[in-house]
């Protein structure tokens, strides 16, 4: 988890970036995917004017943190491609709340060791 300065106003973007260790591009990819619904890497890369490989790395991170999922589709004439879709907002919120709760418990237990 990254540090959030609690003296400044915070927004959902700050919390998501902090909890899942996302950078600005990861967050842009997440928002673009959420807006588009189901999408391929090429489409997101084109919309964000970024390299396909760069967007792919962000999608890997988002998939790893279960903010989105990847499905493999087969092409009739042979081959395949991957499609990404964001989890719904309720699942994302629950995941964030679980991370924060776990972090809080660990910090409380660690502080007890000071005695």
C-alpha positions as CSV (number, residue, x, y, z in Angstrom):
1,X,0.0,0.0,0.0
2,X,1.2,3.5,-0.8
3,X,1.0,6.4,1.6
4,X,-2.0,8.8,1.5
5,X,-1.5,12.1,3.1
6,X,-4.6,12.4,5.3
7,X,-4.1,16.1,5.7
8,X,-5.2,16.6,2.1
9,X,-8.6,15.8,0.7
10,X,-8.7,12.3,-0.8
11,X,-10.9,10.8,-3.5
12,X,-11.7,7.3,-4.8
13,X,-8.8,7.5,-7.3
14,X,-6.3,8.0,-4.4
15,X,-7.7,5.1,-2.5
16,X,-7.7,2.7,-5.5
17,X,-4.1,3.7,-6.4
18,X,-3.0,3.3,-2.8
19,X,-4.6,0.0,-2.0
20,X,-3.7,-1.7,-5.3
21,X,-0.3,0.0,-5.8
22,X,-1.4,1.5,-9.2
23,X,0.2,4.3,-11.1
24,X,-1.5,7.0,-13.1
25,X,-1.5,4.9,-16.3
26,X,-2.9,1.9,-14.6
27,X,-5.8,4.0,-13.3
28,X,-6.4,5.5,-16.8
29,X,-6.5,2.0,-18.3
30,X,-8.9,0.9,-15.6
31,X,-11.2,3.9,-16.2
32,X,-11.1,3.4,-20.0
33,X,-11.9,-0.3,-19.6
34,X,-14.7,0.4,-17.2
35,X,-16.1,3.0,-19.7
36,X,-15.8,0.7,-22.7
37,X,-17.0,-2.5,-21.0
38,X,-15.5,-5.5,-22.7
39,X,-12.4,-4.5,-24.7
40,X,-9.2,-5.7,-26.3
41,X,-5.7,-4.4,-25.6
42,X,-5.4,-2.8,-29.0
43,X,-8.6,-0.7,-28.6
44,X,-7.5,0.6,-25.2
45,X,-4.0,1.4,-26.4
46,X,-5.4,3.3,-29.4
47,X,-7.8,5.3,-27.2
48,X,-5.1,6.2,-24.7
49,X,-2.4,6.8,-27.4
50,X,-0.1,4.4,-25.7
51,X,2.0,1.3,-26.8
52,X,0.1,-2.0,-26.8
53,X,2.7,-3.6,-24.6
54,X,2.5,-0.7,-22.0
55,X,-1.3,-1.1,-21.8
56,X,-0.9,-4.9,-21.6
57,X,1.3,-4.5,-18.5
58,X,-1.3,-2.3,-16.8
59,X,-4.0,-4.9,-17.7
60,X,-1.9,-7.6,-16.2
61,X,-1.6,-5.7,-13.0
62,X,-5.4,-5.0,-12.9
63,X,-6.1,-8.7,-13.6
64,X,-3.7,-9.7,-10.8
65,X,-5.5,-7.5,-8.3
66,X,-8.8,-8.8,-9.6
67,X,-10.1,-5.4,-10.7
68,X,-10.7,-6.9,-14.2
69,X,-10.8,-10.3,-15.8
70,X,-9.4,-11.7,-19.0
71,X,-11.3,-14.1,-21.3
72,X,-9.8,-15.9,-24.3
73,X,-11.9,-15.9,-27.5
74,X,-11.3,-18.2,-30.4
75,X,-11.2,-17.0,-34.0
76,X,-13.0,-19.3,-36.5
77,X,-10.2,-19.5,-39.0
78,X,-7.7,-20.2,-36.2
79,X,-6.0,-18.3,-33.5
80,X,-7.3,-16.5,-30.5
81,X,-7.4,-13.1,-28.7
82,X,-8.0,-11.8,-25.2
83,X,-10.8,-9.6,-24.0
84,X,-10.8,-7.7,-20.7
85,X,-13.7,-6.6,-18.6
86,X,-13.8,-4.7,-15.3
87,X,-15.4,-6.3,-12.2
88,X,-18.6,-4.5,-11.1
89,X,-18.3,-1.6,-8.7
90,X,-19.7,-3.5,-5.8
91,X,-17.0,-6.2,-6.1
92,X,-14.3,-3.6,-6.4
93,X,-15.6,-1.8,-3.3
94,X,-15.7,-5.0,-1.3
95,X,-12.2,-5.8,-2.4
96,X,-10.9,-2.4,-1.3
97,X,-12.7,-2.7,2.0
98,X,-11.2,-6.1,2.7
99,X,-7.7,-4.8,1.9
100,X,-8.1,-1.8,4.2
101,X,-9.5,-4.0,7.0
102,X,-6.6,-6.5,6.7
103,X,-4.1,-3.7,6.7
104,X,-5.7,-2.1,9.8
105,X,-5.6,-5.5,11.7
106,X,-1.9,-6.0,10.8
107,X,-1.0,-2.5,11.9
108,X,-2.9,-2.9,15.2
109,X,-1.1,-6.2,15.9
110,X,2.2,-4.7,15.0
111,X,1.7,-1.8,17.3
112,X,1.0,-4.2,20.2
113,X,4.6,-5.4,19.8
114,X,5.9,-2.0,21.0
115,X,5.1,-2.8,24.6
